Amino acid sequence: MAARDSYRGPQNHSHRSDSSGYSDRQSNSSYSSDRQSRHSSGSGHSSGQGRHSSGSGSDSGRSSGPARSSGNYSGSSRGSGQRRFNDEPRESTLNELTSHLHAIDGRSYAAYKAIVGRYRSPLGWVLYIDRIQPDPYAPPTAIRVVLPLALTGADARLTGTDTHLTETDSHLTGADTRPTGTNAPLSGPDPRLTESDPRPTGATEPLTGAAAHLTASSTRVIALRDYLARTLRELLKGQAISIAPAGQEILERSSVNLHETWQDDFSTPAFNAPGPYLELRLRWSLPAFGREIAGRQAARNLNLDLARAIAALDLRESELGAAAWKHCQVAEDHAALQKILVERGWVAFLADGANLARRSGVSQLPLEGGVPLTAPETLAQTVQLPHAGAVRGTAIPAGVTVIAGGGYHGKSTLLNAIARGIYPHIPGDGRELVATVPEAMAVRAADGRAVTGVDLRPFISHLPGRDADPAQFTTANASGSTSQAASIMESLELWGQPAQAALLLDEDTCATNLLIRDQRMRALVSSEREPITPLVDRIRALHRERGISTLIVMGGSGDYLDVADQVLIMDSYRLVDATAQARQVCASQPRVDTSLPDFPLPAQRLPQRPEAKRRGPSRTRALGTQRLVLDRHEVDVADVSGLVDEGQALAVAWALRALLERHFDGRTSLSQALAQVAKRLDDVGLDALGEAHPAFLVRPRLVDVGAAVNRLRSLQVNPSA
C-alpha cells in the first residue's frame, strides 16, 4: 500500500470548470432529469452506449470468458436486487470507455470497478487501468499510459544514438540552437486532440533519428525520464490525474519508464509500432458526487486533461525539445565531473558562478541575487566537460578540509551544496556543476537512535560500569556522541576497502565531545577516565589508512587547524583559501599533537532474519524523508543525508522489507545483502521493489539503504568470524 499511500492527489472533485467555461455539474433540475432518464430502463444503459453484451468493443475479440451484460452488473433497476460487478480486466477502445463512463454517471461508486483493463486511443497510445480506488476518499486509482517514444518526436540526441556527436560538434559547447527533432510544430487546431485521427492504432509518422533505443548512455536515459516526469506534472497541474512530484535533483524515477519492447497479458498486441515505448505511471482521483459516480467528468479527465497532456509531450517543438536536451546535457556533465573527481583524487568540484544559497532552510529553490562562487587561485582547476566545455572552478582535494569563517557567512551553505553534489541538479538550480564523490556521507549526532552490534573501538575504548563490549556496541537509545560515532563506523563498514569516499560534518549538528578535547580538559580528566577518543585524534589516520576524506565546518575550535590539509574560509559567501594563514597560526600557538597512528576497520556484521510477529495489515510507507513505516514499526531516517526525495525514502522502505524477508539469513554480511539488492535493481529497475507497477519510487543509494537498516530497532546481527 505504500506506493498508493505515499502520495495522494485530490480525492473528490465535485465541481470544476474548464477554460471554456463548461461546468462539470449541471443544474439540479437537468442533473436529476438526466439521472432519472438513465435509470428508467431496466439495464440502466441507453441504447448504443457503454459496453454491450456481445459484438462490441474488445469483448468480441477475447478468446474466452463470459459475455458481459450492459453496465457490467445484473439487477433490474437502481436500488432493486443485488448488483454484481464484473471487474475482470477488459480490452477495448478509449471511445468505448468514454461511452461507458457516460452511461454509469450517477450510479454507485462501486460501478467504477468494471473499467479495469486496457484501452486503445486512436491517437497511438494505450491506457491501462490497473486498480480502482474503492471509494472517493481512498488512495487514487492506479493507471498507466504507454506510447511509442516516436510519438513524442524524440530526437536521437536525446537517445544517445546520434552519430554526429563528436568532440568538435557544436552540441558539446552548448551553442547548438536547433530544435530537438526534425518535424515542424503543428499549426492550427491540434488534430491529436480529436477522435478522428485516421492513423491505425499504434501507427506513427516516421521521424528522422527518432525511435532509437536508449542504450548508448544510461545517464541520458535517466535524465530524459526525469524531464518527462516533470513536464507531465506541470501539464497535469490541478487536474484529477497526477504524477509523482520531483525536487531539484535529476534522479531515476519509476513514474516514467522506457522499454525497448512492450508485452502485456492481453490477447492481442498493444502496438504495431516499433519501440522503444514510454510508460507513464499516474494516479487518478476518480470524480464523484458524494458516493455517486461523476462519469461525464471522468470522461473529460481522459479525453481532455490526459489527452492534452500526452499530446503536449512533443519533443519536436523547439522549446520543449531544447529543454529536454539541456536536461540530458546537465546530467551527463555531472556524471563526467564525478568521473574526473575519482580520476584526479578530488573530493568535490564547484564551478565558478555557482549559486549555492537557497531561499530558506526548508526550500531547495535557488536564492535570487545570491553571491556567485569564485574559486581561489590556489584551488582553481579547469575541467573539460562533454557539453559545457572548459569549466573553471574550485577543486577540493582528498584529505582533511576545514571550512571556517564567521557566523552566517555561508559555511553550512557550502557544506550542504557539497553534500547535495552527489546528485545532478536541474537546469537553473545554480548547482548544476557542483559535484561530489558518489559515496560521500554527511553524519551528525542523532540522540535516541538505535545502534546494533557496531564496532566503536576507534572512538569508545571502554564502557565504565557496564558489562558491554565496544566491539559489539548495542543500545536502543544512543547519546549524541555515541550515535555519531556509530554513524561513522557504519559508513566505513558499508564502504569497505579500498574506498574513495568522504565524511561531511557540521559542528552545528555534531556532538562536541566527539569532535574535540582541548588541553585543559585533557589535563582535568585523564585519558584513563575518558572513554571517548575525539575525532580530531583519528582524522588523519582515517584518510591515511582508510582513504576516507573529511570535510568539516568548524568555527569554534582551532584544534583542527593542526590536522587540516587545507583550510577554507567563507567570508560573506566568498570562498578564500586560508591554508597558509592557518599554518602561521599553528606555528605561533602550538599545541600538543594528540593524533593516533591507526584507524581500525570495523568488522562486518551478519544481519539475521527477524522472527515473524506481524500483527495487523502489512504497511510499507514513507512519511516524507524523515520516517519510514514497516507494519507497526517506524524507522527514523531524518539524519540520513542522502535521502533528498520522498520517493527515495519510499524505495528504502521497500528495500528494507526485501532485505528483512529475503536477504538477511545470519550468514550474509550487510554489504553483501545490499549488493544483491543493487543487482536486482540493475536487472529489473525499481519494479523490483514495491507493488506491481510502483509509481512513486526513486532510486536511492546503497549506503542510504544501509543507513536505514542500521536504524532498525528490531535489527539483530551476528558478528563475523
C-alpha positions, 0 to 999 in steps of 0.5 A: 500500500505504500506506493498508493499511500505515499502520495495522494492527489485530490480525492473528490472533485465535485465541481470544476470548470474548464477554460471554456467555461463548461461546468462539470455539474449541471443544474439540479433540475437537468442533473436529476432529469438526466439521472432519472432518464438513465435509470428508467430502463431496466439495464440502466444503459441507453441504447448504443452506449457503454459496453454491450453484451456481445459484438462490441468493443474488445469483448468480441475479440477475447478468446474466452470468458463470459459475455458481459451484460450492459453496465457490467452488473445484473439487477433490474433497476437502481436500488432493486436486487443485488448488483454484481460487478464484473471487474475482470480486466477488459480490452477495448477502445478509449471511445468505448470507455468514454461511452461507458463512463457516460452511461454509469454517471450517477450510479454507485461508486462501486460501478467504477470497478468494471473499467479495469483493463486496457484501452486503445486511443486512436491517437497511438497510445494505450491506457491501462487501468490497473486498480480502482480506488474503492471509494472517493476518499481512498488512495487514487486509482492506479493507471498507466499510459504507454506510447511509442517514444516516436510519438513524442518526436524524440530526437536521437540526441536525446537517445544517445544514438546520434552519430554526429556527436563528436568532440568538435560538434557544436552540441558539446559547447552548448551553442547548438540552437536547433530544435530537438527533432526534425518535424515542424510544430503543428499549426492550427487546431491540434488534430491529436486532440480529436477522435478522428485521427485516421492513423491505425492504432499504434501507427506513427509518422516516421521521424528522422533519428527518432525511435532509437533505443536508449542504450548508448548512455544510461545517464541520458536515459535517466535524465530524459525520464526525469524531464518527462516526469516533470513536464507531465506534472506541470501539464497535469497541474490541478487536474484529477490525474497526477504524477509523482512530484520531483525536487531539484535533483535529476534522479531515476524515477519509476513514474516514467519508464522506457522499454525497448519492447512492450508485452502485456497479458492481453490477447492481442498486441498493444502496438504495431509500432516499433519501440522503444515505448514510454510508460507513464505511471499516474494516479487518478482521483476518480470524480464523484458526487458524494458516493455517486459516480461523476462519469461525464467528468471522468470522461473529460479527465481522459479525453481532455486533461490526459489527452492534452497532456500526452499530446503536449509531450512533443519533443519536436517543438523547439522549446520543449525539445531544447529543454529536454536536451539541456536536461540530458546535457546537465546530467551527463556533465555531472556524471563526467565531473564525478568521473574526473573527481575519482580520476584526479583524487578530488573530493568535490568540484564547484564551478565558478558562478555557482549559486549555492544559497537557497531561499530558506532552510526548508526550500531547495529553490535557488536564492535570487541575487545570491553571491556567485562562487569564485574559486581561489587561485590556489584551488582553481582547476579547469575541467573539460566537460562533454557539453559545457566545455572548459569549466573553471572552478574550485577543486577540493582535494582528498584529505582533511578540509576545514571550512571556517569563517564567521557566523552566517557567512555561508559555511553550512551553505557550502557544506550542504551544496557539497553534500547535495553534489552527489546528485545532478541538479536541474537546469537553473538550480545554480548547482548544476556543476557542483559535484561530489564523490558518489559515496560521500556521507554527511553524519551528525549526532542523532540522540535516541537512535538505535545502534546494533552490534557496531564496532566503536573501538576507534572512538569508545575504548571502554564502557565504565560500569557496564558489562558491554563490549565496544566491539559489539556496541548495542543500545536502543537509545544512543547519546549524541556522541555515541550515535555519531560515532556509530554513524561513522563506523557504519559508513566505513563498514558499508564502504569497505576497502579500498574506498574513495569516499568522504565524511561531511560534518557540521559542528552545528549538528555534531556532538562536541565531545566527539569532535574535540578535547582541548588541553585543559580538559585533557589535563582535568580528566585523564585519558584513563577516565575518558572513554571517548577518543575525539575525532580530531585524534583519528582524522588523519589516520582515517584518510591515511589508512582508510582513504576516507576524506573529511570535510568539516565546518568548524568555527569554534575550535582551532584544534583542527587547524593542526590536522587540516590539509587545507583550510577554507574560509567563507567570508560573506559567501566568498570562498578564500583559501586560508591554508597558509594563514592557518599554518602561521597560526599553528606555528605561533600557538602550538599545541600538543599533537594528540593524533593516533597512528591507526584507524581500525576497520570495523568488522562486518556484521551478519544481519539475521532474519527477524522472527515473524510477529506481524500483527495487523495489515502489512504497511510499507510507507514513507512519511516524507524523508524523515520516517519510514513505516514497516507494519507497526514499526517506524524507522527514523531516517531524518539524519540520513543525508542522502535521502533528498526525495520522498520517493527515495525514502519510499524505495528504502522502505521497500528495500528494507522489507526485501532485505528483512524477508529475503536477504538477511539469513545470519550468514550474509554480511550487510554489504553483501545483502545490499549488493544483491539488492543493487543487482536486482535493481540493475536487472529489473529497475525499481519494479523490483521493489514495491507493488506491481507497477510502483509509481512513486519510487526513486532510486536511492543509494546503497549506503542510504539503504544501509543507513536505514537498516542500521536504524532498525530497532528490531535489527539483530546481527551476528558478528563475523568470524 
